[in-house]
Amino acid sequence: MQPKAPERSPRNVNRAGKASSGKVAVASDFLDVASVDVVLSTTRSVRRKLDFDRAVPPEVIHDCVNLATQAPTGLGGENWRFMVVADPEKKRSLAALYKTVLTDLAKQRGIEVKATQQALVDRLHEIPAMIFVCTTADRPGTEVAGQVAYYGSILPAAWSLMLALRARNLGATWTTLLSARQEEVAAVLGMPPGVVQTVMLPVAYTKDARLKKADRLDAAQVTYWDSWGSDSP
């Protein structure tokens, strides 16, 4: 299912957010809410039905990164960095490392690797692009506030990137396994000290992938009002 094409465009809205009449534009004046909702509710990890033979143009990735960096950040400055890997040898090395981490984790937890996960692992080295979402910010201490500010300043950008990819018929998978091998990944990619890898998105155009809403608890079951446990506004 592809996102519905917007029925109205912001042609009459300038960069300052003002309509051609001079009035401040409201989102409802130019946004197709249904299309936005489709992207937000159907962006899933895609491990199958990917086009491994179709390259992802750099300009498309740049467009998506430009959208990703509009995400909120709790730290001063722009500490996000996006490492795109398209080199076959480097992808092969990273795919082998990913497989090792996944296999070790499955053994440690006494579980089997899911078929969908195995499908991605088997062809990860063929993926057109891997995008590592990294940060150059100083690592926080153990206090909760510092951890929230640190990861809250990079993970929203990773999610925005995944949404932007989805809107362009590009499938991605939210993976964090390689973050457990910071030094090995840094060695493969020539990353300097101080760079922290968070999410890695394997990216490819989709092929007849039907993405739909996940089965989630209803808002009334997970939302409280004024006091914890109170489900009535």
C-alpha atoms as an extended CHARMM CRD file, in Angstrom:
* protein
*
       233  EXT
         1         1  MET       CA              0.0000000000        0.0000000000        0.0000000000  PROA      1               0.0000000000
         2         2  GLN       CA              1.5070000000        3.2590000000       -1.1100000000  PROA      2               0.0000000000
         3         3  PRO       CA              0.8800000000        6.5890000000        0.6150000000  PROA      3               0.0000000000
         4         4  LYS       CA             -1.9710000000        8.4860000000       -0.9590000000  PROA      4               0.0000000000
         5         5  ALA       CA             -0.8350000000       11.3770000000       -3.1240000000  PROA      5               0.0000000000
         6         6  PRO       CA             -1.5960000000       14.7470000000       -1.5310000000  PROA      6               0.0000000000
         7         7  GLU       CA             -4.7920000000       16.3010000000       -2.9120000000  PROA      7               0.0000000000
         8         8  ARG       CA             -3.6540000000       19.8020000000       -2.0870000000  PROA      8               0.0000000000
         9         9  SER       CA             -0.1800000000       21.2610000000       -2.2910000000  PROA      9               0.0000000000
        10        10  PRO       CA              1.4630000000       24.1700000000       -0.4600000000  PROA      10              0.0000000000
        11        11  ARG       CA              1.8990000000       26.1890000000       -3.6370000000  PROA      11              0.0000000000
        12        12  ASN       CA              0.3590000000       29.2290000000       -2.0150000000  PROA      12              0.0000000000
        13        13  VAL       CA              2.4310000000       28.9920000000        1.1410000000  PROA      13              0.0000000000
        14        14  ASN       CA              5.8510000000       30.6270000000        1.3890000000  PROA      14              0.0000000000
        15        15  ARG       CA              8.8570000000       29.5180000000        3.4610000000  PROA      15              0.0000000000
        16        16  ALA       CA              7.7940000000       31.6650000000        6.3880000000  PROA      16              0.0000000000
        17        17  GLY       CA              4.5770000000       29.6500000000        6.6390000000  PROA      17              0.0000000000
        18        18  LYS       CA              2.3890000000       32.4580000000        5.3050000000  PROA      18              0.0000000000
        19        19  ALA       CA             -0.2700000000       32.1010000000        2.6590000000  PROA      19              0.0000000000
        20        20  SER       CA             -0.1180000000       34.2810000000       -0.4350000000  PROA      20              0.0000000000
        21        21  SER       CA             -2.7940000000       36.4470000000        1.1730000000  PROA      21              0.0000000000
        22        22  GLY       CA             -0.3140000000       37.3890000000        3.8950000000  PROA      22              0.0000000000
        23        23  LYS       CA             -2.0550000000       35.3960000000        6.6080000000  PROA      23              0.0000000000
        24        24  VAL       CA             -0.2440000000       32.7170000000        8.5860000000  PROA      24              0.0000000000
        25        25  ALA       CA             -0.9870000000       29.3320000000        6.9910000000  PROA      25              0.0000000000
        26        26  VAL       CA             -2.5270000000       26.5730000000        9.0510000000  PROA      26              0.0000000000
        27        27  ALA       CA             -1.4240000000       22.9840000000        8.4010000000  PROA      27              0.0000000000
        28        28  SER       CA             -4.9550000000       22.0150000000        7.4250000000  PROA      28              0.0000000000
        29        29  ASP       CA             -4.7840000000       24.5750000000        4.6180000000  PROA      29              0.0000000000
        30        30  PHE       CA             -2.2680000000       22.5550000000        2.6530000000  PROA      30              0.0000000000
        31        31  LEU       CA             -1.7140000000       19.1470000000        4.2960000000  PROA      31              0.0000000000
        32        32  ASP       CA             -3.4980000000       16.0000000000        3.2420000000  PROA      32              0.0000000000
        33        33  VAL       CA             -3.8990000000       14.5410000000        6.7300000000  PROA      33              0.0000000000
        34        34  ALA       CA             -4.9580000000       11.1490000000        5.3800000000  PROA      34              0.0000000000
        35        35  SER       CA             -1.6630000000       10.7330000000        3.5260000000  PROA      35              0.0000000000
        36        36  VAL       CA              0.3440000000       11.7760000000        6.5800000000  PROA      36              0.0000000000
        37        37  ASP       CA             -1.5930000000        9.2790000000        8.6880000000  PROA      37              0.0000000000
        38        38  VAL       CA             -0.8880000000        6.4970000000        6.1790000000  PROA      38              0.0000000000
        39        39  VAL       CA              2.8670000000        7.0890000000        6.3680000000  PROA      39              0.0000000000
        40        40  LEU       CA              2.8360000000        7.3080000000       10.1630000000  PROA      40              0.0000000000
        41        41  SER       CA              0.7300000000        4.1760000000       10.6250000000  PROA      41              0.0000000000
        42        42  THR       CA              2.2330000000        1.9160000000        7.9460000000  PROA      42              0.0000000000
        43        43  THR       CA              5.9650000000        2.5210000000        8.2580000000  PROA      43              0.0000000000
        44        44  ARG       CA              7.1080000000       -0.9740000000        9.1660000000  PROA      44              0.0000000000
        45        45  SER       CA             10.4340000000       -2.7630000000        9.1130000000  PROA      45              0.0000000000
        46        46  VAL       CA             10.6960000000       -4.3110000000        5.6470000000  PROA      46              0.0000000000
        47        47  ARG       CA             12.8760000000       -7.4230000000        5.3920000000  PROA      47              0.0000000000
        48        48  ARG       CA             11.3190000000       -9.0750000000        2.3450000000  PROA      48              0.0000000000
        49        49  LYS       CA             10.0100000000       -7.9350000000       -1.0270000000  PROA      49              0.0000000000
        50        50  LEU       CA             12.9450000000       -5.6010000000       -1.5160000000  PROA      50              0.0000000000
        51        51  ASP       CA             14.5770000000       -4.7230000000       -4.8280000000  PROA      51              0.0000000000
        52        52  PHE       CA             18.2200000000       -5.6300000000       -4.2560000000  PROA      52              0.0000000000
        53        53  ASP       CA             19.1360000000       -4.7610000000       -7.8350000000  PROA      53              0.0000000000
        54        54  ARG       CA             17.9010000000       -1.1770000000       -7.9140000000  PROA      54              0.0000000000
        55        55  ALA       CA             20.2990000000        1.4460000000       -6.6140000000  PROA      55              0.0000000000
        56        56  VAL       CA             19.0790000000        4.1980000000       -4.3130000000  PROA      56              0.0000000000
        57        57  PRO       CA             20.1920000000        7.5450000000       -5.7850000000  PROA      57              0.0000000000
        58        58  PRO       CA             22.3180000000        9.7240000000       -3.4640000000  PROA      58              0.0000000000
        59        59  GLU       CA             20.0160000000       12.6800000000       -4.0570000000  PROA      59              0.0000000000
        60        60  VAL       CA             17.0520000000       10.6900000000       -2.7350000000  PROA      60              0.0000000000
        61        61  ILE       CA             18.9950000000        9.8260000000        0.4170000000  PROA      61              0.0000000000
        62        62  HSD       CA             20.0170000000       13.4710000000        0.8160000000  PROA      62              0.0000000000
        63        63  ASP       CA             16.3720000000       14.5390000000        0.5010000000  PROA      63              0.0000000000
        64        64  CYS       CA             15.4160000000       12.0910000000        3.2460000000  PROA      64              0.0000000000
        65        65  VAL       CA             18.2780000000       13.1880000000        5.5060000000  PROA      65              0.0000000000
        66        66  ASN       CA             17.2560000000       16.8290000000        5.0600000000  PROA      66              0.0000000000
        67        67  LEU       CA             13.8390000000       15.8650000000        6.3910000000  PROA      67              0.0000000000
        68        68  ALA       CA             15.3220000000       13.7560000000        9.1880000000  PROA      68              0.0000000000
        69        69  THR       CA             17.3370000000       16.6730000000       10.5350000000  PROA      69              0.0000000000
        70        70  GLN       CA             14.1310000000       18.6210000000       11.1080000000  PROA      70              0.0000000000
        71        71  ALA       CA             13.5130000000       16.2680000000       14.0410000000  PROA      71              0.0000000000
        72        72  PRO       CA             13.5540000000       17.6440000000       17.5930000000  PROA      72              0.0000000000
        73        73  THR       CA             16.7930000000       17.6570000000       19.5360000000  PROA      73              0.0000000000
        74        74  GLY       CA             17.3660000000       18.0620000000       23.2540000000  PROA      74              0.0000000000
        75        75  LEU       CA             21.0310000000       19.0080000000       22.9700000000  PROA      75              0.0000000000
        76        76  GLY       CA             22.5540000000       22.1660000000       21.6050000000  PROA      76              0.0000000000
        77        77  GLY       CA             23.9580000000       22.0330000000       18.0860000000  PROA      77              0.0000000000
        78        78  GLU       CA             23.5150000000       19.4590000000       15.3580000000  PROA      78              0.0000000000
        79        79  ASN       CA             25.3800000000       16.3720000000       16.4710000000  PROA      79              0.0000000000
        80        80  TRP       CA             23.7410000000       13.9280000000       14.0850000000  PROA      80              0.0000000000
        81        81  ARG       CA             25.7450000000       12.3410000000       11.3000000000  PROA      81              0.0000000000
        82        82  PHE       CA             24.5180000000        9.8770000000        8.6740000000  PROA      82              0.0000000000
        83        83  MET       CA             26.9230000000        7.2450000000        7.3700000000  PROA      83              0.0000000000
        84        84  VAL       CA             25.7400000000        5.7600000000        4.0780000000  PROA      84              0.0000000000
        85        85  VAL       CA             27.4170000000        2.5030000000        3.0560000000  PROA      85              0.0000000000
        86        86  ALA       CA             27.1610000000        1.3390000000       -0.5610000000  PROA      86              0.0000000000
        87        87  ASP       CA             30.6160000000       -0.1960000000       -1.0410000000  PROA      87              0.0000000000
        88        88  PRO       CA             30.2020000000       -3.9770000000       -1.6550000000  PROA      88              0.0000000000
        89        89  GLU       CA             33.1950000000       -5.0440000000        0.4450000000  PROA      89              0.0000000000
        90        90  LYS       CA             32.2120000000       -2.8930000000        3.4020000000  PROA      90              0.0000000000
        91        91  LYS       CA             28.6350000000       -4.1160000000        3.2070000000  PROA      91              0.0000000000
        92        92  ARG       CA             29.8800000000       -7.6830000000        3.1840000000  PROA      92              0.0000000000
        93        93  SER       CA             31.9830000000       -7.0930000000        6.3000000000  PROA      93              0.0000000000
        94        94  LEU       CA             29.1380000000       -5.3950000000        8.1280000000  PROA      94              0.0000000000
        95        95  ALA       CA             26.6470000000       -8.0880000000        7.1060000000  PROA      95              0.0000000000
        96        96  ALA       CA             28.9500000000      -10.7960000000        8.4680000000  PROA      96              0.0000000000
        97        97  LEU       CA             29.2830000000       -8.8950000000       11.7340000000  PROA      97              0.0000000000
        98        98  TYR       CA             25.5160000000       -8.4220000000       11.9260000000  PROA      98              0.0000000000
        99        99  LYS       CA             24.9500000000      -12.1470000000       11.4380000000  PROA      99              0.0000000000
       100       100  THR       CA             27.4160000000      -12.9740000000       14.2130000000  PROA      100             0.0000000000
       101       101  VAL       CA             25.7160000000      -10.6100000000       16.6670000000  PROA      101             0.0000000000
       102       102  LEU       CA             22.2540000000      -11.9470000000       15.8210000000  PROA      102             0.0000000000
       103       103  THR       CA             23.3490000000      -15.5850000000       16.1100000000  PROA      103             0.0000000000
       104       104  ASP       CA             25.0670000000      -14.9710000000       19.4490000000  PROA      104             0.0000000000
       105       105  LEU       CA             22.0460000000      -13.1030000000       20.7900000000  PROA      105             0.0000000000
       106       106  ALA       CA             19.6620000000      -15.8750000000       19.7510000000  PROA      106             0.0000000000
       107       107  LYS       CA             21.8240000000      -18.4870000000       21.4890000000  PROA      107             0.0000000000
       108       108  GLN       CA             22.1240000000      -16.3490000000       24.6010000000  PROA      108             0.0000000000
       109       109  ARG       CA             18.3620000000      -15.9670000000       24.8400000000  PROA      109             0.0000000000
       110       110  GLY       CA             17.6130000000      -19.5450000000       23.8010000000  PROA      110             0.0000000000
       111       111  ILE       CA             15.4210000000      -18.5290000000       20.8710000000  PROA      111             0.0000000000
       112       112  GLU       CA             15.3740000000      -19.1680000000       17.1570000000  PROA      112             0.0000000000
       113       113  VAL       CA             15.9580000000      -16.4580000000       14.6150000000  PROA      113             0.0000000000
       114       114  LYS       CA             12.6600000000      -15.5160000000       12.9900000000  PROA      114             0.0000000000
       115       115  ALA       CA             12.1970000000      -16.3510000000        9.3310000000  PROA      115             0.0000000000
       116       116  THR       CA             11.8200000000      -12.6790000000        8.4310000000  PROA      116             0.0000000000
       117       117  GLN       CA             15.0220000000      -11.8100000000       10.2700000000  PROA      117             0.0000000000
       118       118  GLN       CA             16.8620000000      -14.6460000000        8.5670000000  PROA      118             0.0000000000
       119       119  ALA       CA             15.6160000000      -13.4660000000        5.1910000000  PROA      119             0.0000000000
       120       120  LEU       CA             17.2520000000      -10.0910000000        5.7890000000  PROA      120             0.0000000000
       121       121  VAL       CA             20.4610000000      -11.5860000000        7.1710000000  PROA      121             0.0000000000
       122       122  ASP       CA             20.8580000000      -13.8740000000        4.1620000000  PROA      122             0.0000000000
       123       123  ARG       CA             20.8830000000      -10.9410000000        1.7490000000  PROA      123             0.0000000000
       124       124  LEU       CA             22.0180000000       -8.0450000000        3.9010000000  PROA      124             0.0000000000
       125       125  HSD       CA             25.2840000000       -7.7810000000        1.9790000000  PROA      125             0.0000000000
       126       126  GLU       CA             23.2290000000       -7.1870000000       -1.1920000000  PROA      126             0.0000000000
       127       127  ILE       CA             21.2000000000       -4.2980000000        0.2120000000  PROA      127             0.0000000000
       128       128  PRO       CA             21.6900000000       -1.1800000000       -1.9530000000  PROA      128             0.0000000000
       129       129  ALA       CA             22.4710000000        1.0380000000        1.0240000000  PROA      129             0.0000000000
       130       130  MET       CA             23.0080000000        0.8550000000        4.7550000000  PROA      130             0.0000000000
       131       131  ILE       CA             22.4660000000        4.0900000000        6.6620000000  PROA      131             0.0000000000
       132       132  PHE       CA             24.0180000000        4.4210000000       10.1110000000  PROA      132             0.0000000000
       133       133  VAL       CA             22.4690000000        7.1600000000       12.2200000000  PROA      133             0.0000000000
       134       134  CYS       CA             25.2990000000        8.4440000000       14.4100000000  PROA      134             0.0000000000
       135       135  THR       CA             25.9310000000       11.1460000000       16.9610000000  PROA      135             0.0000000000
       136       136  THR       CA             29.0810000000       13.0880000000       17.8050000000  PROA      136             0.0000000000
       137       137  ALA       CA             27.7280000000       14.4320000000       21.1010000000  PROA      137             0.0000000000
       138       138  ASP       CA             29.6140000000       13.6770000000       24.3100000000  PROA      138             0.0000000000
       139       139  ARG       CA             28.3120000000       10.5080000000       25.9170000000  PROA      139             0.0000000000
       140       140  PRO       CA             26.0680000000       11.0880000000       28.9250000000  PROA      140             0.0000000000
       141       141  GLY       CA             26.4320000000        9.7510000000       32.4290000000  PROA      141             0.0000000000
       142       142  THR       CA             24.1130000000        7.2300000000       34.0280000000  PROA      142             0.0000000000
       143       143  GLU       CA             21.4450000000        9.7130000000       35.1430000000  PROA      143             0.0000000000
       144       144  VAL       CA             18.0920000000        9.3870000000       33.4060000000  PROA      144             0.0000000000
       145       145  ALA       CA             17.8630000000       13.0250000000       32.3070000000  PROA      145             0.0000000000
       146       146  GLY       CA             21.2170000000       12.8480000000       30.5650000000  PROA      146             0.0000000000
       147       147  GLN       CA             20.3410000000        9.6010000000       28.7900000000  PROA      147             0.0000000000
       148       148  VAL       CA             16.9840000000       11.0030000000       27.6650000000  PROA      148             0.0000000000
       149       149  ALA       CA             18.5680000000       14.1760000000       26.3010000000  PROA      149             0.0000000000
       150       150  TYR       CA             21.3310000000       12.2180000000       24.5440000000  PROA      150             0.0000000000
       151       151  TYR       CA             19.3110000000        9.5380000000       22.7750000000  PROA      151             0.0000000000
       152       152  GLY       CA             16.3070000000       11.8220000000       22.4830000000  PROA      152             0.0000000000
       153       153  SER       CA             18.4390000000       14.0640000000       20.3010000000  PROA      153             0.0000000000
       154       154  ILE       CA             19.3000000000       11.3880000000       17.7260000000  PROA      154             0.0000000000
       155       155  LEU       CA             16.6230000000        8.6680000000       17.6630000000  PROA      155             0.0000000000
       156       156  PRO       CA             13.8160000000       11.0210000000       16.5240000000  PROA      156             0.0000000000
       157       157  ALA       CA             15.9800000000       11.8190000000       13.4810000000  PROA      157             0.0000000000
       158       158  ALA       CA             16.3420000000        8.0950000000       12.7680000000  PROA      158             0.0000000000
       159       159  TRP       CA             12.5740000000        7.6550000000       12.8700000000  PROA      159             0.0000000000
       160       160  SER       CA             11.9760000000       10.7150000000       10.6920000000  PROA      160             0.0000000000
       161       161  LEU       CA             14.4620000000        9.2730000000        8.2070000000  PROA      161             0.0000000000
       162       162  MET       CA             12.5370000000        6.0020000000        8.1050000000  PROA      162             0.0000000000
       163       163  LEU       CA              9.2730000000        7.8890000000        7.5160000000  PROA      163             0.0000000000
       164       164  ALA       CA             10.7990000000        9.9170000000        4.6820000000  PROA      164             0.0000000000
       165       165  LEU       CA             12.0810000000        6.7130000000        3.0800000000  PROA      165             0.0000000000
       166       166  ARG       CA              8.6480000000        5.1050000000        3.3680000000  PROA      166             0.0000000000
       167       167  ALA       CA              7.0150000000        8.0580000000        1.6190000000  PROA      167             0.0000000000
       168       168  ARG       CA              9.3620000000        7.4460000000       -1.3310000000  PROA      168             0.0000000000
       169       169  ASN       CA              8.6090000000        3.7210000000       -1.6530000000  PROA      169             0.0000000000
       170       170  LEU       CA             11.8360000000        2.7900000000        0.1030000000  PROA      170             0.0000000000
       171       171  GLY       CA             11.7570000000        0.0140000000        2.6660000000  PROA      171             0.0000000000
       172       172  ALA       CA             13.9890000000        0.0340000000        5.7240000000  PROA      172             0.0000000000
       173       173  THR       CA             14.4450000000       -2.0230000000        8.8730000000  PROA      173             0.0000000000
       174       174  TRP       CA             15.0400000000       -0.5360000000       12.3090000000  PROA      174             0.0000000000
       175       175  THR       CA             18.1150000000       -2.4060000000       13.5240000000  PROA      175             0.0000000000
       176       176  THR       CA             20.2770000000       -1.7780000000       16.5810000000  PROA      176             0.0000000000
       177       177  LEU       CA             22.3620000000       -4.9720000000       16.7260000000  PROA      177             0.0000000000
       178       178  LEU       CA             25.5210000000       -3.3920000000       15.3410000000  PROA      178             0.0000000000
       179       179  SER       CA             25.4920000000       -0.7670000000       18.0680000000  PROA      179             0.0000000000
       180       180  ALA       CA             26.8710000000       -3.5460000000       20.2810000000  PROA      180             0.0000000000
       181       181  ARG       CA             30.0120000000       -3.6380000000       18.1050000000  PROA      181             0.0000000000
       182       182  GLN       CA             30.9860000000        0.0230000000       18.0610000000  PROA      182             0.0000000000
       183       183  GLU       CA             34.7170000000       -0.5080000000       17.5960000000  PROA      183             0.0000000000
       184       184  GLU       CA             34.4520000000       -3.1130000000       14.8400000000  PROA      184             0.0000000000
       185       185  VAL       CA             31.9680000000       -1.0210000000       12.8550000000  PROA      185             0.0000000000
       186       186  ALA       CA             34.1210000000        2.0780000000       13.3340000000  PROA      186             0.0000000000
       187       187  ALA       CA             37.1380000000        0.1710000000       12.0000000000  PROA      187             0.0000000000
       188       188  VAL       CA             35.2760000000       -0.8890000000        8.8540000000  PROA      188             0.0000000000
       189       189  LEU       CA             33.9880000000        2.6100000000        8.1630000000  PROA      189             0.0000000000
       190       190  GLY       CA             36.9360000000        4.6900000000        9.3390000000  PROA      190             0.0000000000
       191       191  MET       CA             34.9570000000        6.4640000000       12.0450000000  PROA      191             0.0000000000
       192       192  PRO       CA             36.9620000000        8.6400000000       14.4410000000  PROA      192             0.0000000000
       193       193  PRO       CA             36.8070000000        8.2350000000       18.2270000000  PROA      193             0.0000000000
       194       194  GLY       CA             33.7680000000        9.8300000000       19.8290000000  PROA      194             0.0000000000
       195       195  VAL       CA             31.2880000000        8.8440000000       17.1220000000  PROA      195             0.0000000000
       196       196  VAL       CA             28.4610000000        6.6660000000       18.4690000000  PROA      196             0.0000000000
       197       197  GLN       CA             26.3820000000        4.5190000000       16.1440000000  PROA      197             0.0000000000
       198       198  THR       CA             22.7420000000        4.0800000000       17.1070000000  PROA      198             0.0000000000
       199       199  VAL       CA             20.3300000000        2.7220000000       14.4930000000  PROA      199             0.0000000000
       200       200  MET       CA             21.3550000000        1.1570000000       11.1850000000  PROA      200             0.0000000000
       201       201  LEU       CA             18.7470000000        1.1900000000        8.4230000000  PROA      201             0.0000000000
       202       202  PRO       CA             19.1950000000       -1.2700000000        5.5330000000  PROA      202             0.0000000000
       203       203  VAL       CA             17.4880000000        0.5440000000        2.6410000000  PROA      203             0.0000000000
       204       204  ALA       CA             16.0480000000       -0.6350000000       -0.6770000000  PROA      204             0.0000000000
       205       205  TYR       CA             13.0900000000        0.0800000000       -2.9140000000  PROA      205             0.0000000000
       206       206  THR       CA             10.1520000000       -2.1800000000       -2.1590000000  PROA      206             0.0000000000
       207       207  LYS       CA              8.6810000000       -4.7050000000       -4.5840000000  PROA      207             0.0000000000
       208       208  ASP       CA              4.9300000000       -5.2190000000       -4.1040000000  PROA      208             0.0000000000
       209       209  ALA       CA              5.2890000000       -4.9030000000       -0.3290000000  PROA      209             0.0000000000
       210       210  ARG       CA              1.9280000000       -4.4070000000        1.3470000000  PROA      210             0.0000000000
       211       211  LEU       CA              2.5450000000       -2.4300000000        4.4830000000  PROA      211             0.0000000000
       212       212  LYS       CA             -0.3200000000       -2.0400000000        6.9090000000  PROA      212             0.0000000000
       213       213  LYS       CA             -1.0860000000       -0.9430000000       10.4300000000  PROA      213             0.0000000000
       214       214  ALA       CA              0.3000000000       -3.0590000000       13.2480000000  PROA      214             0.0000000000
       215       215  ASP       CA             -1.9910000000       -4.5770000000       15.8590000000  PROA      215             0.0000000000
       216       216  ARG       CA             -1.5540000000       -2.2160000000       18.7900000000  PROA      216             0.0000000000
       217       217  LEU       CA             -3.4490000000       -1.5010000000       22.0040000000  PROA      217             0.0000000000
       218       218  ASP       CA             -6.0570000000        1.2280000000       21.6260000000  PROA      218             0.0000000000
       219       219  ALA       CA             -5.2040000000        4.7090000000       22.8870000000  PROA      219             0.0000000000
       220       220  ALA       CA             -7.8080000000        4.4020000000       25.6510000000  PROA      220             0.0000000000
       221       221  GLN       CA             -5.8480000000        1.4580000000       27.0620000000  PROA      221             0.0000000000
       222       222  VAL       CA             -2.5060000000        3.2220000000       27.2660000000  PROA      222             0.0000000000
       223       223  THR       CA             -3.5070000000        6.8350000000       27.9840000000  PROA      223             0.0000000000
       224       224  TYR       CA             -4.0560000000        8.2770000000       31.4630000000  PROA      224             0.0000000000
       225       225  TRP       CA             -5.5380000000       11.6660000000       32.3920000000  PROA      225             0.0000000000
       226       226  ASP       CA             -4.2810000000       13.7720000000       35.3080000000  PROA      226             0.0000000000
       227       227  SER       CA             -3.5410000000       10.7540000000       37.5580000000  PROA      227             0.0000000000
       228       228  TRP       CA             -1.7520000000        7.4880000000       36.7380000000  PROA      228             0.0000000000
       229       229  GLY       CA             -4.3480000000        4.8370000000       35.9650000000  PROA      229             0.0000000000
       230       230  SER       CA             -7.1630000000        7.2760000000       35.3200000000  PROA      230             0.0000000000
       231       231  ASP       CA             -8.5250000000        6.5990000000       31.8440000000  PROA      231             0.0000000000
       232       232  SER       CA            -11.1700000000        9.3310000000       31.7320000000  PROA      232             0.0000000000
       233       233  PRO       CA            -10.4710000000       12.9010000000       30.6010000000  PROA      233             0.0000000000
